[in-house]
């Protein structure tokens, strides 16, 4: 799923930016953005797993 690929790339990018950032205020903003991307990744995994469930006939 494309959303998973993008979220993983963003997470990797934010982790690198956080490790290099010296300004505590900017580091906090980056951590918040990282958390948002981690949430997006989790949601994309859930959406992907739901789509793979077989459909039931009623």
Helices and strands as residue ranges (DSSP letters): H 2-20, H 24-51
